[in-house]
């Protein structure tokens, strides 16, 4: 009877340890969070972004064989 109680206690300690380890593992990604970047200013949002004559756009058209 005493041995059965010891096994129950050992099992409870083991499961409690698993629960604590799971909580720590779930909270770990939040410990190293970086602050959010600043939003774009109005000028940055209005500027032209697509440059059709840039080398990487020309390479895209060339490799995918799109007619210009």
N, C-alpha and C positions, 0 to 999 in steps of 0.2 A: 504494500500500500504506500509506504514512504517513497519507494523507488518510482512509483507512478506519479506522485506529486512532483518529484524532482524532474521527471521528464516533461511534465506539463509546464513547470517553471522555466526550464531550459528552452522549450519551444516558444514560450511567450517572449523571453528575452531575445531570441533569434528573430522572431517576427517584428518585434519592436525595433530592433536594429535595422531590419530591412526597410521599415517605414521611415525611420529617420534618414537613412541613406537615400531613399527615393526623394524625400523632400529636399534634401541638400542638392541632389543632382538636378532637380527641377528648377531650383532657384539659382543655380550657378550661372546660367547665361545672363541673368539680369545684373549680376555684380559688376561686369565690365562694360556697361552700356555707355555709349558716347553721346555727347549732346547733339541735338539736331542742328543741321546746317541752316544758315540764314536763308531766307527766301530771296528770290531774285528781285532786283529793283525794277522799277518801271522801264528804265532804259534798256536793261538787259532782256526784258520780255519782248520789247518791240524791235530789237535788232534783227537783221536778216541772218538766218542760220544756214539755209540751203545755198551751197555754192556749186552751181552745175559745172563749172570749169575746173573744179579742184581735182587734184590727181586721184584721190580715192573714189570720187564719184565717177570719173572717167574710167577707172579700172573696173568699177562695178558694172557699168554699161558694157564695157568690152568683154568681160568674162561671162556675162549673162546674155550677150548678143541682142541687146535691145537696140532698136533703131532710134536715132535721135531725130 
